[in-house]
Structure formats: structure tokens, C-alpha cells
Amino acid sequence: MIKENLINVHKNMETAIKNSKRNPNDVTLIAVSKHKPVPMLLEAYNQGERDFGENKVQEILEKYHKLPEDVRWHMIGHLQTNKVKYIADKVYMIHSVDSERLAAEISKQALKAGRVIPVLIEVNIGEEESKFGVSKEACTDFIKSISLLPGIEIRGLMTVAPFTENPEDNRAYFRQMRELSVDIMKKNIDNIKMDVLSMGMTGDYEVAIQEGATLVRVGTGIFGERDYANTK
């Protein structure tokens, strides 16, 4: 099932990339493996996937040593400051930076781990009360306030768009994210690259790609529906 799902997802990605006249190398699939057992992750790995996304620190810790060393782990869920220390030496990228306090802790733990951690700023583009992230309006000032922290490298933006049955409903949000990214890049803020835009999930990743996503986070489309009865 996973092999067939991955073939389908990559085919959809290729079509979206072609239709938007983008370079295929500019878009990377992140297999969102939260609540999924290691054998399923290994099946995806054996099909060529190397980027895996987890929402919880505990799951990264449980799976980290059970998968090959060349896996790139992405922390895509809300991250509590007191848990940064557990993954500072393990994650490839943190997608969910949304406060100065969290950014400072990532900086501190990155220095302890002797590395620079790539991070993305989470933007609550839909202004939903149930979601984390800085507002679109506050994003630039927030980035300026943390841009010179040592041990972190701000690579771009991330968002979780509103849930919708029709992916076209989120096109405007994705477009706003792309425009925000470009606006920030033009300001030439020190230590800011803005070459990564993480947006789009199983229901809307094709539209996200058309609007400029460089990372798409697909879980259900690869691994199937999650069995929450078996989760902690």
C-alpha cells in the first residue's frame, strides 16, 4: 500500500510542479509519520524517502535509532521549550518556531550540541484560534527579533492552512505565505535565507506546490488513516 501511495503522491507532485513551471529539485516530500510504527517508516525509506516529519518529541526519540542514520527528521508539531534539549542533536529542521522564548532555547541547545539548527517560523495564516504560530502582520518583526541568535539559521516559513474539503479554498492562504516570504527576503535581514516554504498536506499539497511550497508534509496520503486508538 505504501509503495503505491508514494508512487501516486510523487506523480501528483510532478504534475503540480510541471503545471507551475517549477524545478522538480525545488520541492521535497516530507513523509509525516506520526503515530505510525517503524516498519511502515522503513517501507517508505526503502522506496527512497529520507525526510520524515513528527509532531511529538517522544516519537522522534522512539524512532531515531531504529531508522538508518541518513534519515532527516523534521519536527513539525508544536515544540515545548523544555523538550528542545532532547532533539537538538537529532533533528534536521524545526518547522514550528513561534516565540522568542522557544527560539532562544533552540539557540542555547544548538550551541550545546555544537551545531547550527535550521528553523522555520510558523505563521498562523488563517488566524485560527486553535492553531499556533505568529500572525502574518507580526512575522517580520518577530524574525528581526531572533535573527541574530547564535546556533540557529532561519531558513523560511511554515504554515498549517485551515482544514477544508476543497483544496482551492486554501490557495489564497498559500499565496499569502509566498508573498510574505518574498517580502521578508527583500528586506535582507542578517542570518535570514527565506529559501524554504513548508506548506501543504495530504488534502492540498498540489495547490501548495503551485503556489510556491518547497516542502510538503504528507501523512495520510502515504501511510493511510491514523489509528488513534493505538496512540498514547
HELIX and SHEET records of a PDB file:
HELIX    1   1 ILE A    2  ASN A   19  1                                  18    
HELIX    2   2 PRO A   24  ASP A   26  5                                   3    
HELIX    3   3 VAL A   38  ASN A   46  1                                   9    
HELIX    4   4 VAL A   57  LYS A   63  1                                   7    
HELIX    5   5 TYR A   64  LYS A   66  5                                   3    
HELIX    6   6 THR A   81  LYS A   83  5                                   3    
HELIX    7   7 VAL A   84  ILE A   87  1                                   4    
HELIX    8   8 GLU A  100  ALA A  113  1                                  14    
HELIX    9   9 CYS A  139  ILE A  146  1                                   8    
HELIX   10  10 PRO A  167  ASN A  170  5                                   4    
HELIX   11  11 ARG A  171  LYS A  186  1                                  16    
HELIX   12  12 TYR A  205  GLN A  210  1                                   6    
HELIX   13  13 THR A  220  PHE A  223  1                                   4    
HELIX   14  14 TYR A  228  ASN A  230  5                                   3    
SHEET    1   A 8 ILE A 192  SER A 198  0                                        
SHEET    2   A 8 ILE A 152  MET A 158  1                                        
SHEET    3   A 8 ILE A 117  GLU A 122  1                                        
SHEET    4   A 8 MET A  93  VAL A  97  1                                        
SHEET    5   A 8 ARG A  72  MET A  75  1                                        
SHEET    6   A 8 ASP A  51  GLU A  54  1                                        
SHEET    7   A 8 THR A  28  VAL A  32  1                                        
SHEET    8   A 8 LEU A 215  VAL A 218  1                                        
END                                                                             
